[in-house]
Amino acid sequence: MAAVAPTISAPDRIIEPLTAGSLAPGSAAATGRAVCSSLQNGGTPNDSVQATVNGNNSVAPAQAAAGVNAAITVYCPQFQQ
């Protein structure tokens, strides 16, 4: 029997390529949602960038900022500045 690829929602299809190579496959969407959760709880985009850089040595600050901006655009546009 052939393997069936998991269904990926439209927002997840948008954010996965933006973070390719910087996060483990499948974790970009979860990370994006975590960014929004942090913002809803009073965090700032810069807090999320710093947490991403601190939690993953292979991610440069510019990459983290791009990922955070993508997450905000896709998952929580109400936090766009």
C-alpha positions as CSV (number, residue, x, y, z in Angstrom):
1,M,0.0,0.0,0.0
2,A,1.3,3.5,-0.9
3,A,2.1,6.0,1.8
4,V,-0.3,8.9,2.1
5,A,1.2,12.3,2.5
6,P,-0.2,14.2,5.5
7,T,-2.6,17.0,4.7
8,I,-1.1,20.4,5.2
9,S,-3.3,23.5,5.7
10,A,-3.0,26.5,3.5
11,P,-1.2,28.6,6.1
12,D,1.2,25.8,6.9
13,R,2.0,25.4,3.2
14,I,2.9,29.2,3.1
15,I,5.2,29.2,6.2
16,E,7.1,25.9,5.7
17,P,9.1,27.1,2.7
18,L,9.9,30.4,4.4
19,T,11.7,28.6,7.2
20,A,13.1,25.7,5.3
21,G,16.5,24.7,6.5
22,S,16.2,26.6,9.7
23,L,13.7,24.5,11.5
24,A,13.0,20.8,11.6
25,P,10.5,19.7,9.0
26,G,6.9,20.2,10.3
27,S,7.9,22.4,13.2
28,A,7.6,25.7,11.4
29,A,3.9,25.8,11.7
30,A,4.0,25.0,15.4
31,T,6.7,27.6,15.9
32,G,4.6,30.1,14.0
33,R,1.6,29.4,16.3
34,A,3.9,29.7,19.3
35,V,5.0,33.2,18.1
36,C,1.3,34.3,18.0
37,S,0.7,32.8,21.4
38,S,3.6,34.7,22.8
39,L,2.4,38.0,21.3
40,Q,-1.1,37.4,22.7
41,N,0.5,37.0,26.1
42,G,2.3,40.4,25.9
43,G,5.6,39.3,24.2
44,T,7.1,41.3,21.4
45,P,8.3,40.2,18.0
46,N,11.9,40.8,19.2
47,D,11.3,38.5,22.1
48,S,10.3,35.7,19.7
49,V,13.4,36.4,17.5
50,Q,15.7,36.2,20.5
51,A,14.0,33.0,21.7
52,T,14.4,31.5,18.2
53,V,18.1,32.4,18.0
54,N,18.8,31.3,21.6
55,G,17.0,28.0,21.0
56,N,18.7,27.1,17.7
57,N,22.3,27.9,17.1
58,S,22.0,27.4,13.3
59,V,19.5,30.3,13.0
60,A,20.9,33.8,12.3
61,P,19.0,36.7,13.7
62,A,17.9,37.8,10.2
63,Q,16.5,34.3,9.6
64,A,14.7,34.3,12.9
65,A,13.2,37.8,12.1
66,A,12.0,36.6,8.7
67,G,10.4,33.6,10.3
68,V,8.7,35.7,13.0
69,N,7.4,38.1,10.4
70,A,6.1,35.2,8.3
71,A,4.4,33.8,11.3
72,I,2.7,37.1,12.1
73,T,1.6,37.5,8.5
74,V,0.2,34.1,8.2
75,Y,-1.2,33.2,11.7
76,C,-1.8,36.5,13.5
77,P,-1.9,39.5,11.2
78,Q,-3.5,41.6,14.0
79,F,0.1,42.0,15.4
80,Q,1.6,43.4,12.2
81,Q,3.2,46.8,12.8
